[in-house]
Amino acid sequence: MDPRWPVWQIETLWIESGGKKSMRRRLTSWTISMLIGLLLPMAVRAEGKVVSLSLFPSLSGFQPGSAMRVAARVEIEPGWHINAHRPSEAFLMPTELVFVPVEGVSFGEVQFPPAETKSFSFWPKPLTVYEGSLLLFAEVRLAESFRGDSLRLRAALRYQACNDSLCSPPDTVFACLTIPVVSLATPVHPVNDSLFGQLPALGQQEAHAGGEVAQLVARRGMFFALLFVFLGGLALNLTPCVYPLIPITVSYFGAQQNPSLAQAFGKSLAYVVGIAVMYSVLGVVASLTGGLFGASLQNPWVLAFVAAVFVALALSFFGLYEFHLPSWLLGAASTGKGGYFGAFLMGLTVGIVAAPCIGPFVLALLTYVAATGSPFIGFWMFCVFALGLGLPYLILGTFSGSLARLPQSGAWMTWVRKIFGFVLIGMAVYFLRPVLPEGVHRALLIGTAIVGGVFLGWLEKSQAPGWGYRVARWAVGVGGIAIGVWLGLAGGITHGGIRWQPYDPGPLQSARASGKPVILDFSAEWCVACRELDSKTFSDPRVVARASEFLTFRADLTRYSSSPATALRQRYGIVGLPTVVFLMPDGAEMADLRVVGFLPADEFLARMDKALGRVRGMDSSQQ
């Protein structure tokens, strides 16, 4: 029996449900709809309900810390229809389903089926409507801290029903569902297979994209994520081509003619604001063009281009040629006549010049904000990052006397530049892994490490006074050779990996019958991190043994932009590779266990154990 809720509770529910329309627009829609009904020649108010609502769970019980789907079945009397969730006319009342908030329970976005387009005698244009029976789905997640033996869900469907000649006023129907809450040790099993059998996996793209940044936001909240981004920007001042910009910055402010401390601080602040503006705009652009940006990063030609850039930078560090700052920037640094606006432009330029050095960290942020699609998040992520990057400039610009404390360039700096040159060569080889045979790739890495160690330790001719320089050369030389030997030994140790079945929707449905959870791996031949996951994590004997308790499928996205791959990426919310998805036997994703990027074997094993714990006893309960 449908519960009858007080009118004030219904209205409060609709106001707090976060609907896209304001209350004024809802009242306007209701008024216009009523006028249309009154103007119809045969308009009368329909007696009784023409729409019914029922709720159904996908599992027999709810375990704290897990998620399940809930289906809402809507039955519409023959001869009647209700407006679509997104009606074709702005004045029409949309059909909407909302759940009453419950402490410790979160609700995903309600999924509506495609609407039908039909013509009616009372309106000159076709309308989008629902008729007959339809199913709506929502993901419901129970917090680990939830206390209670059962969960009572209450939902309300707001609609307006019409037939070919008359419309009834907007109305609401209600439904309740009580689900038992059980411990992880209590077996649960799929129910209502006829409703959930063909439902695509629900994914929350924003929560999974962006690798470690997204996981940090999910685990610790936005405040800690912003703190991490700030510290990351601060640490990146030590990268090779950012460090030389610090003395240029200090010389710019040091050339000012006896400014007061307040004036020096003001110009330094303008300088940092210039850096922040450049990166904030970058963040907003990334959030608005996320799909294109994410796809381009997965293109093999883009990876080859990145490797070529690393080689070009490496050759400049070896002294074959030099990258020079613009002459007007060097002139401004020497004259010091820029003023506040000049300081702002100077900071803007420093941000652009520094971008190639801090690429990997910036790319991680770009991937995250592109996945969220939120200009607000994109702006603040990159603004905080730029403030961390600019903090040393704010301090050094204000106290320009710190110039004397910076190490002077000399023979040691030439040697350090060549260290970074070999590092960049190694990074180029790393990015070429998808297009090189495994043996060739490993040989190039070993050769780069050993040749770099020998050259930097004993053959490089730069000389500098002091025993510290000689000790550093010896340590780098030995370290390079040791890395090469370790790479050679590690390459000879191989293990059998997880036995993957090619992705196919048919066999994937067999998980329901087997009662086993599913591991679905999204990979590609050109994906560098995918190969790392294969060689280090999926080949770990413990992971391989535990995988026998799962159904394991691999989806090949090598043709990343093809129609089948695009459809699969959209279905599961894939924005980067590798991505590993854990599914319950009923197909519901265990969203908090999703892996984006490389994950060590120990951490992956912990996620496997957590997934098995959530479906423990399922096999025995179905026998």
C-alpha positions as CSV (number, residue, x, y, z in Angstrom):
1,M,0.0,0.0,0.0
2,D,1.4,3.4,-0.9
3,P,2.2,5.6,2.1
4,R,0.5,9.0,2.2
5,W,3.0,11.7,3.0
6,P,1.9,15.2,4.3
7,V,1.8,17.9,1.6
8,W,4.6,19.9,3.3
9,Q,6.9,16.9,3.2
10,I,6.2,16.3,-0.5
11,E,7.0,20.0,-1.4
12,T,10.1,20.0,0.8
13,L,11.3,16.8,-1.0
14,W,11.0,18.4,-4.4
15,I,12.7,21.7,-3.3
16,E,15.6,19.8,-1.8
17,S,15.9,17.2,-4.6
18,G,18.1,19.5,-6.6
19,G,15.8,19.6,-9.6
20,K,16.9,21.7,-12.6
21,K,13.9,23.9,-12.6
22,S,13.2,26.5,-10.0
23,M,10.0,26.5,-8.0
24,R,8.8,29.5,-10.0
25,R,9.2,27.6,-13.2
26,R,7.4,24.6,-11.7
27,L,4.5,26.7,-10.8
28,T,4.5,28.2,-14.3
29,S,4.6,24.8,-15.9
30,W,1.7,23.6,-13.7
31,T,-0.4,26.7,-14.5
32,I,0.1,26.4,-18.2
33,S,-0.6,22.7,-18.2
34,M,-3.8,23.3,-16.3
35,L,-4.8,26.0,-18.8
36,I,-4.3,23.6,-21.7
37,G,-6.4,21.0,-19.9
38,L,-9.2,23.5,-19.3
39,L,-9.2,24.6,-23.0
40,L,-9.6,21.1,-24.3
41,P,-13.2,20.6,-25.4
42,M,-13.6,17.4,-23.5
43,A,-11.4,18.2,-20.5
44,V,-12.3,16.6,-17.3
45,R,-10.2,15.6,-14.3
46,A,-9.3,12.0,-14.4
47,E,-10.7,10.1,-11.5
48,G,-8.3,7.8,-9.6
49,K,-4.6,7.1,-10.4
50,V,-3.6,6.2,-13.9
51,V,0.0,5.6,-12.9
52,S,1.4,3.2,-10.3
53,L,5.0,2.9,-8.9
54,S,6.8,-0.1,-7.4
55,L,10.4,-0.5,-6.2
56,F,12.6,-3.6,-6.5
57,P,16.2,-4.4,-5.2
58,S,18.9,-6.2,-7.2
59,L,20.3,-8.1,-4.2
60,S,18.6,-10.1,-1.4
61,G,20.4,-8.0,1.3
62,F,22.5,-4.9,1.7
63,Q,26.0,-5.1,3.2
64,P,27.4,-1.8,4.7
65,G,30.0,-0.3,2.4
66,S,28.5,-1.7,-0.7
67,A,26.2,-0.6,-3.5
68,M,23.2,-2.1,-5.2
69,R,20.7,-1.1,-7.9
70,V,17.1,-0.3,-7.2
71,A,14.6,-0.5,-10.0
72,A,11.4,1.6,-10.1
73,R,8.7,0.1,-12.3
74,V,6.1,2.6,-13.6
75,E,2.8,1.2,-14.9
76,I,0.7,3.6,-17.0
77,E,-3.0,2.8,-17.8
78,P,-3.7,2.0,-21.4
79,G,-4.7,5.0,-23.5
80,W,-2.8,7.4,-21.2
81,H,0.8,8.8,-21.4
82,I,3.0,10.9,-19.2
83,N,5.6,13.5,-20.2
84,A,9.2,12.5,-20.7
85,H,11.9,13.2,-18.2
86,R,13.1,15.9,-20.6
87,P,9.9,17.0,-22.3
88,S,10.0,18.5,-25.8
89,E,8.2,21.6,-24.7
90,A,9.5,23.8,-21.9
91,F,6.1,24.4,-20.3
92,L,5.4,20.7,-19.8
93,M,5.8,19.1,-16.4
94,P,8.8,16.6,-16.6
95,T,8.5,13.2,-15.1
96,E,10.8,12.9,-12.1
97,L,11.7,10.3,-9.5
98,V,13.2,11.3,-6.2
99,F,14.2,9.4,-3.0
100,V,13.7,10.7,0.5
101,P,17.2,11.4,2.0
102,V,18.4,8.8,4.5
103,E,21.4,9.3,6.7
104,G,24.3,7.1,5.6
105,V,22.8,6.4,2.2
106,S,23.7,8.0,-1.1
107,F,21.7,7.9,-4.3
108,G,23.1,8.0,-7.8
109,E,21.5,9.7,-10.7
110,V,18.2,8.1,-11.8
111,Q,18.4,6.5,-15.3
112,F,15.4,7.0,-17.5
113,P,14.7,5.0,-20.7
114,P,14.4,6.8,-24.1
115,A,11.1,8.5,-24.6
116,E,8.7,8.0,-27.5
117,T,7.9,10.8,-29.9
118,K,4.1,10.9,-30.7
119,S,1.6,13.3,-32.2
120,F,-1.6,14.2,-30.5
121,S,-4.7,16.1,-31.6
122,F,-4.5,18.7,-28.9
123,W,-1.0,20.0,-29.9
124,P,0.4,20.9,-33.4
125,K,3.9,19.4,-32.8
126,P,5.0,15.9,-31.7
127,L,5.7,15.4,-28.0
128,T,8.1,13.1,-26.1
129,V,6.2,10.8,-23.8
130,Y,6.2,7.5,-21.9
131,E,3.4,4.9,-22.4
132,G,2.7,1.5,-21.0
133,S,5.4,0.1,-18.6
134,L,8.8,1.6,-18.0
135,L,11.8,0.9,-15.7
136,L,13.9,3.5,-14.0
137,F,17.2,2.6,-12.3
138,A,19.3,4.2,-9.6
139,E,22.5,3.1,-7.7
140,V,22.1,3.2,-4.0
141,R,25.3,3.1,-1.8
142,L,25.2,2.2,1.9
143,A,27.9,3.7,4.1
144,E,30.1,1.4,6.2
145,S,29.1,3.3,9.3
146,F,25.3,2.5,8.7
147,R,23.6,1.0,11.8
148,G,20.4,-0.9,11.6
149,D,18.9,-4.2,10.6
150,S,17.0,-2.8,7.6
151,L,16.9,0.1,5.2
152,R,13.6,1.7,4.3
153,L,13.6,3.5,1.0
154,R,10.9,5.9,0.0
155,A,10.5,7.3,-3.5
156,A,8.0,9.6,-5.2
157,L,7.2,9.9,-8.9
158,R,6.0,13.3,-10.0
159,Y,4.2,13.3,-13.4
160,Q,1.3,14.6,-15.5
161,A,-0.9,12.2,-17.3
162,C,-2.8,12.9,-20.5
163,N,-4.7,10.9,-23.2
164,D,-5.5,12.0,-26.7
165,S,-8.2,14.4,-25.6
166,L,-7.7,15.5,-22.0
167,C,-5.0,16.1,-19.3
168,S,-5.1,15.6,-15.6
169,P,-3.4,18.0,-13.2
170,P,0.2,17.1,-12.2
171,D,0.2,14.3,-9.6
172,T,2.5,12.2,-7.4
173,V,2.6,8.5,-6.6
174,F,4.7,7.0,-3.9
175,A,6.4,3.6,-3.2
176,C,8.4,2.1,-0.3
177,L,10.9,-0.7,-0.2
178,T,12.5,-2.3,2.9
179,I,15.8,-4.1,2.4
180,P,17.5,-6.2,5.1
181,V,20.9,-5.0,6.1
182,V,23.3,-7.8,6.8
183,S,27.0,-8.2,7.7
184,L,29.7,-9.0,5.2
185,A,29.7,-12.6,6.5
186,T,26.1,-13.1,5.6
187,P,25.5,-14.4,2.1
188,V,23.5,-12.3,-0.4
189,H,22.5,-13.2,-3.9
190,P,21.0,-11.5,-7.0
191,V,17.2,-11.2,-7.2
192,N,14.8,-9.8,-9.8
193,D,17.1,-11.0,-12.7
194,S,14.3,-10.2,-15.2
195,L,14.6,-6.5,-14.3
196,F,18.4,-6.1,-14.0
197,G,19.7,-8.7,-16.4
198,Q,20.5,-6.4,-19.3
199,L,21.3,-3.2,-17.3
200,P,24.7,-1.6,-18.2
201,A,27.1,-1.2,-15.4
202,L,26.7,2.1,-13.5
203,G,29.8,4.2,-13.3
204,Q,30.5,7.5,-11.6
205,Q,33.0,8.9,-14.1
206,E,34.0,11.9,-12.0
207,A,35.0,9.7,-9.1
208,H,37.3,7.4,-11.1
209,A,39.0,9.6,-13.6
210,G,42.3,11.4,-13.0
211,G,44.2,8.6,-11.3
212,E,45.6,9.4,-7.9
213,V,44.2,12.9,-7.8
214,A,40.7,11.6,-8.1
215,Q,41.4,8.9,-5.5
216,L,42.8,11.4,-3.1
217,V,39.6,13.6,-3.6
218,A,37.4,10.5,-3.0
219,R,39.3,9.3,0.1
220,R,40.3,12.5,1.9
221,G,38.1,15.2,0.4
222,M,38.8,18.3,-1.6
223,F,40.6,20.2,1.1
224,F,43.4,17.6,1.4
225,A,43.5,17.3,-2.4
226,L,44.1,21.0,-2.8
227,L,46.8,20.9,-0.1
228,F,48.5,18.1,-2.0
229,V,48.3,20.1,-5.3
230,F,49.7,23.2,-3.5
231,L,52.7,21.2,-2.1
232,G,53.2,19.6,-5.5
233,G,53.4,23.0,-7.2
234,L,55.9,24.1,-4.5
235,A,58.1,21.0,-5.0
236,L,58.2,21.4,-8.7
237,N,60.3,24.5,-8.4
238,L,63.2,22.0,-8.1
239,T,62.8,20.7,-11.7
240,P,65.7,21.4,-14.0
241,C,64.4,24.3,-16.1
242,V,62.4,25.9,-13.3
243,Y,65.3,26.4,-11.0
244,P,67.2,28.7,-13.4
245,L,64.2,31.0,-13.5
246,I,64.5,31.7,-9.8
247,P,67.7,33.8,-10.1
248,I,66.1,35.6,-13.1
249,T,63.0,36.4,-10.9
250,V,65.1,37.7,-8.1
251,S,67.3,39.8,-10.4
252,Y,64.1,41.3,-11.8
253,F,62.9,42.4,-8.4
254,G,66.4,43.2,-7.1
255,A,66.8,45.7,-10.0
256,Q,63.9,47.8,-8.5
257,Q,65.2,51.2,-7.3
258,N,65.0,50.9,-3.5
259,P,61.3,49.8,-3.2
260,S,59.7,49.7,0.2
261,L,58.9,46.3,1.6
262,A,55.2,46.9,0.9
263,Q,55.9,47.8,-2.8
264,A,58.2,44.8,-3.2
265,F,55.5,42.5,-1.8
266,G,52.8,44.1,-4.0
267,K,54.9,43.5,-7.2
268,S,55.8,40.0,-6.1
269,L,52.1,39.3,-5.5
270,A,51.3,40.6,-9.0
271,Y,54.0,38.3,-10.4
272,V,52.4,35.3,-8.7
273,V,48.9,36.3,-9.8
274,G,50.3,36.2,-13.4
275,I,51.4,32.6,-12.9
276,A,48.0,31.7,-11.3
277,V,46.0,33.3,-14.1
278,M,47.8,31.3,-16.8
279,Y,47.3,28.0,-15.1
280,S,43.7,28.8,-14.0
281,V,42.7,29.4,-17.6
282,L,44.4,26.2,-18.5
283,G,42.3,24.4,-15.9
284,V,39.0,25.9,-17.1
285,V,39.8,25.0,-20.8
286,A,40.7,21.4,-19.8
287,S,37.4,21.0,-17.9
288,L,35.4,22.3,-20.9
289,T,37.2,20.2,-23.5
290,G,37.8,17.1,-21.4
291,G,36.7,14.4,-23.9
292,L,39.0,15.6,-26.6
293,F,41.9,16.1,-24.3
294,G,41.6,12.7,-22.6
295,A,41.4,10.9,-26.0
296,S,44.4,12.8,-27.4
297,L,46.6,11.7,-24.5
298,Q,45.9,8.0,-25.4
299,N,47.0,8.4,-29.1
300,P,50.2,6.6,-30.0
301,W,51.3,9.5,-32.2
302,V,51.0,11.8,-29.2
303,L,53.1,9.4,-27.1
304,A,55.7,9.4,-29.9
305,F,55.7,13.2,-30.1
306,V,56.2,13.4,-26.3
307,A,59.2,11.1,-26.6
308,A,60.6,13.4,-29.4
309,V,60.2,16.4,-27.2
310,F,62.2,14.7,-24.4
311,V,65.0,13.8,-26.8
312,A,65.1,17.5,-28.1
313,L,65.3,18.8,-24.5
314,A,68.0,16.2,-23.7
315,L,70.2,17.3,-26.6
316,S,69.9,20.9,-25.3
317,F,71.1,19.8,-21.9
318,F,74.1,18.1,-23.5
319,G,75.0,21.4,-25.0
320,L,74.2,20.8,-28.7
321,Y,72.1,23.9,-28.7
322,E,70.4,26.2,-26.2
323,F,66.9,27.3,-25.5
324,H,66.9,31.0,-24.7
325,L,64.4,33.0,-22.9
326,P,62.8,35.8,-25.0
327,S,65.1,38.9,-25.2
328,W,62.4,41.2,-23.9
329,L,62.1,39.0,-20.8
330,L,65.9,39.1,-20.2
331,G,65.8,42.9,-20.8
332,A,63.0,43.4,-18.2
333,A,65.0,41.4,-15.7
334,S,68.0,43.6,-16.1
335,T,66.2,47.0,-16.2
336,G,63.5,46.5,-13.6
337,K,61.1,49.1,-15.0
338,G,58.1,46.9,-15.4
339,G,55.9,48.2,-12.6
340,Y,52.9,46.1,-11.3
341,F,51.6,45.3,-14.7
342,G,55.1,44.4,-15.9
343,A,55.4,42.0,-12.9
344,F,52.1,40.5,-13.8
345,L,53.2,39.9,-17.4
346,M,56.5,38.5,-16.1
347,G,54.7,35.9,-14.0
348,L,52.5,35.0,-17.0
349,T,55.6,34.3,-19.0
350,V,57.3,32.3,-16.3
351,G,54.3,30.1,-16.1
352,I,54.4,29.4,-19.8
353,V,58.2,28.8,-19.9
354,A,58.0,26.4,-16.9
355,A,55.2,24.3,-18.5
356,P,57.4,21.8,-20.3
357,C,59.3,20.9,-17.1
358,I,56.2,20.3,-15.0
359,G,54.3,18.4,-17.7
360,P,53.6,15.1,-15.9
361,F,52.1,16.7,-12.8
362,V,50.1,19.2,-14.9
363,L,48.9,16.3,-17.0
364,A,47.6,14.5,-13.9
365,L,45.6,17.5,-12.9
366,L,44.4,18.1,-16.5
367,T,43.1,14.5,-16.7
368,Y,41.2,14.9,-13.4
369,V,39.5,18.3,-14.1
370,A,38.8,17.1,-17.7
371,A,36.9,14.1,-16.3
372,T,34.9,16.3,-13.9
373,G,33.9,18.7,-16.6
374,S,33.6,21.4,-13.9
375,P,35.1,24.8,-14.8
376,F,34.9,25.7,-11.1
377,I,37.0,22.7,-10.0
378,G,39.4,23.2,-12.9
379,F,39.9,26.9,-12.0
380,W,40.6,26.2,-8.3
381,M,42.8,23.2,-8.8
382,F,45.1,25.0,-11.1
383,C,44.9,28.3,-9.2
384,V,46.1,26.5,-6.0
385,F,48.8,24.6,-8.0
386,A,50.1,27.9,-9.4
387,L,50.1,29.5,-5.9
388,G,52.3,26.7,-4.7
389,L,54.5,27.1,-7.7
390,G,54.8,30.8,-7.2
391,L,55.3,30.9,-3.4
392,P,59.2,31.0,-3.7
393,Y,58.8,33.9,-6.1
394,L,56.6,35.7,-3.7
395,I,59.2,35.3,-0.9
396,L,62.3,35.9,-3.0
397,G,60.7,38.8,-4.8
398,T,59.8,40.5,-1.5
399,F,63.2,39.8,0.0
400,S,65.4,40.3,-3.0
401,G,68.5,40.1,-1.0
402,S,68.2,36.3,-1.0
403,L,69.9,36.4,-4.4
404,A,73.2,36.0,-2.8
405,R,72.2,32.7,-1.2
406,L,71.5,30.9,-4.5
407,P,74.3,28.6,-5.8
408,Q,76.3,30.2,-8.6
409,S,76.3,28.5,-12.0
410,G,79.6,26.9,-13.0
411,A,81.2,23.6,-14.0
412,W,79.0,21.7,-11.5
413,M,75.8,23.2,-13.2
414,T,77.1,21.9,-16.6
415,W,77.5,18.4,-15.1
416,V,74.0,18.6,-13.5
417,R,72.5,19.6,-16.8
418,K,73.9,16.4,-18.4
419,I,72.4,14.3,-15.6
420,F,69.0,15.7,-16.6
421,G,69.8,15.0,-20.2
422,F,70.2,11.3,-19.5
423,V,67.0,11.3,-17.4
424,L,65.2,12.8,-20.3
425,I,66.6,10.2,-22.7
426,G,65.3,7.5,-20.3
427,M,61.9,9.1,-20.2
428,A,61.8,9.1,-24.0
429,V,62.6,5.4,-24.1
430,Y,59.9,4.8,-21.5
431,F,57.3,6.5,-23.7
432,L,58.4,4.5,-26.7
433,R,57.6,1.2,-25.0
434,P,54.3,0.7,-26.9
435,V,56.0,0.8,-30.3
436,L,59.1,-1.2,-29.5
437,P,59.6,-4.9,-29.0
438,E,59.9,-5.7,-25.3
439,G,63.5,-6.9,-25.6
440,V,64.6,-3.8,-27.6
441,H,62.9,-1.5,-25.1
442,R,64.6,-3.2,-22.1
443,A,68.0,-3.1,-23.8
444,L,67.6,0.6,-24.5
445,L,66.8,1.3,-20.8
446,I,69.7,-0.8,-19.6
447,G,72.1,0.9,-22.1
448,T,70.9,4.4,-21.1
449,A,71.4,3.7,-17.4
450,I,74.9,2.1,-17.8
451,V,76.2,4.6,-20.4
452,G,74.9,7.5,-18.4
453,G,76.6,6.2,-15.2
454,V,80.0,5.6,-16.8
455,F,79.9,9.0,-18.7
456,L,78.7,11.1,-15.7
457,G,81.0,9.3,-13.2
458,W,84.3,9.2,-15.0
459,L,84.3,10.5,-18.6
460,E,82.5,13.8,-18.4
461,K,85.2,16.5,-18.4
462,S,83.7,19.3,-16.3
463,Q,85.8,20.0,-13.2
464,A,84.9,21.9,-10.0
465,P,86.9,22.4,-6.8
466,G,86.1,20.6,-3.6
467,W,85.8,16.9,-2.6
468,G,81.9,17.1,-2.6
469,Y,81.8,17.4,-6.3
470,R,84.1,14.3,-6.8
471,V,82.0,12.3,-4.4
472,A,78.8,13.2,-6.2
473,R,80.3,12.2,-9.6
474,W,81.3,8.8,-8.2
475,A,77.9,8.2,-6.5
476,V,76.0,9.1,-9.7
477,G,78.3,6.8,-11.8
478,V,77.9,3.8,-9.5
479,G,74.1,4.5,-9.2
480,G,73.6,4.5,-12.9
481,I,75.5,1.2,-13.4
482,A,73.5,-0.3,-10.5
483,I,70.2,0.7,-12.1
484,G,71.3,-0.9,-15.4
485,V,72.2,-4.2,-13.7
486,W,69.0,-4.2,-11.7
487,L,66.9,-3.7,-14.9
488,G,68.8,-6.6,-16.5
489,L,68.2,-9.0,-13.6
490,A,64.5,-7.9,-13.2
491,G,63.9,-8.6,-16.9
492,G,64.8,-12.2,-16.5
493,I,62.3,-12.9,-13.8
494,T,58.9,-13.7,-15.4
495,H,55.7,-15.3,-14.0
496,G,52.5,-16.5,-15.6
497,G,49.8,-13.8,-15.5
498,I,46.0,-13.7,-15.1
499,R,44.2,-15.7,-17.8
500,W,41.9,-13.1,-19.3
501,Q,38.8,-13.9,-21.4
502,P,38.1,-11.4,-24.2
503,Y,35.3,-9.1,-23.3
504,D,31.9,-10.2,-24.5
505,P,28.5,-9.2,-23.0
506,G,27.2,-12.7,-23.3
507,P,29.8,-14.6,-21.2
508,L,29.8,-11.6,-18.8
509,Q,26.2,-12.3,-17.9
510,S,27.3,-15.8,-16.7
511,A,28.6,-14.1,-13.6
512,R,25.0,-14.1,-12.4
513,A,24.8,-17.9,-12.6
514,S,28.3,-18.5,-11.1
515,G,27.8,-16.1,-8.2
516,K,31.4,-14.9,-8.8
517,P,32.5,-11.3,-8.8
518,V,34.0,-9.9,-12.1
519,I,37.3,-8.2,-12.9
520,L,37.0,-6.2,-16.1
521,D,40.3,-4.9,-17.4
522,F,40.4,-2.1,-20.0
523,S,43.7,-2.2,-21.9
524,A,45.4,-1.4,-25.2
525,E,48.5,-2.4,-27.1
526,W,50.0,1.1,-27.0
527,C,49.2,1.7,-23.3
528,V,52.5,2.0,-21.4
529,A,51.0,1.7,-17.9
530,C,48.9,-1.3,-19.0
531,R,52.1,-3.2,-19.8
532,E,53.5,-2.2,-16.4
533,L,50.3,-3.5,-14.8
534,D,50.7,-6.8,-16.7
535,S,54.4,-7.3,-15.8
536,K,54.4,-6.3,-12.2
537,T,50.8,-6.7,-10.8
538,F,48.9,-9.2,-12.9
539,S,51.9,-11.6,-13.0
540,D,52.3,-11.6,-9.2
541,P,51.7,-15.2,-8.0
542,R,49.4,-14.1,-5.2
543,V,47.2,-12.0,-7.6
544,V,47.1,-14.8,-10.1
545,A,46.0,-17.3,-7.4
546,R,43.3,-15.0,-6.1
547,A,42.0,-14.3,-9.6
548,S,40.7,-17.8,-9.8
549,E,37.9,-16.7,-7.5
550,F,36.8,-14.1,-10.1
551,L,35.6,-14.1,-13.7
552,T,38.3,-12.1,-15.5
553,F,37.6,-10.3,-18.7
554,R,39.8,-7.9,-20.8
555,A,38.4,-5.3,-23.1
556,D,40.9,-4.3,-25.9
557,L,40.6,-0.5,-26.6
558,T,43.6,-0.4,-29.0
559,R,41.3,1.2,-31.6
560,Y,40.4,3.8,-29.0
561,S,38.2,6.0,-31.2
562,S,36.3,3.3,-33.1
563,S,32.6,3.0,-32.6
564,P,32.6,-0.2,-30.5
565,A,35.4,1.1,-28.3
566,T,33.7,4.5,-27.8
567,A,30.4,2.8,-26.9
568,L,32.3,0.6,-24.3
569,R,34.1,3.6,-22.9
570,Q,30.9,5.6,-22.5
571,R,29.1,2.6,-20.9
572,Y,31.7,2.1,-18.2
573,G,32.9,5.7,-17.9
574,I,36.4,5.1,-19.1
575,V,38.6,8.2,-19.5
576,G,42.1,6.8,-19.4
577,L,44.0,3.5,-19.5
578,P,44.5,1.3,-17.8
579,T,41.2,1.0,-15.9
580,V,40.2,-2.0,-13.9
581,V,36.5,-2.4,-12.8
582,F,35.2,-4.7,-10.1
583,L,31.6,-5.9,-10.6
584,M,29.2,-7.7,-8.3
585,P,27.6,-10.9,-9.7
586,D,24.5,-8.8,-10.6
587,G,26.6,-6.4,-12.6
588,A,26.7,-3.5,-10.1
589,E,30.1,-1.9,-9.9
590,M,32.0,-1.7,-6.7
591,A,32.8,1.9,-7.5
592,D,35.3,2.5,-4.6
593,L,37.5,-0.4,-5.8
594,R,38.0,0.9,-9.4
595,V,41.6,1.1,-10.4
596,V,42.8,3.9,-12.8
597,G,46.5,3.8,-13.7
598,F,49.2,1.5,-12.3
599,L,48.6,-0.1,-8.9
600,P,51.2,-2.3,-7.1
601,A,50.4,-6.0,-6.4
602,D,49.9,-5.6,-2.7
603,E,47.3,-2.8,-3.1
604,F,45.5,-4.7,-5.9
605,L,45.4,-7.8,-3.8
606,A,43.7,-5.8,-1.0
607,R,41.0,-4.7,-3.4
608,M,40.5,-8.2,-4.6
609,D,40.0,-9.4,-1.0
610,K,37.5,-6.6,-0.3
611,A,35.5,-7.5,-3.4
612,L,35.4,-11.2,-2.4
613,G,34.3,-10.2,1.1
614,R,31.3,-8.4,-0.2
615,V,30.0,-11.5,-2.0
616,R,31.2,-14.1,0.5
617,G,29.0,-17.0,0.7
618,M,27.1,-16.3,-2.5
619,D,28.1,-19.6,-4.1
620,S,26.8,-21.6,-1.2
621,S,23.6,-19.7,-1.0
622,Q,22.7,-20.5,-4.6
623,Q,23.5,-24.2,-4.4
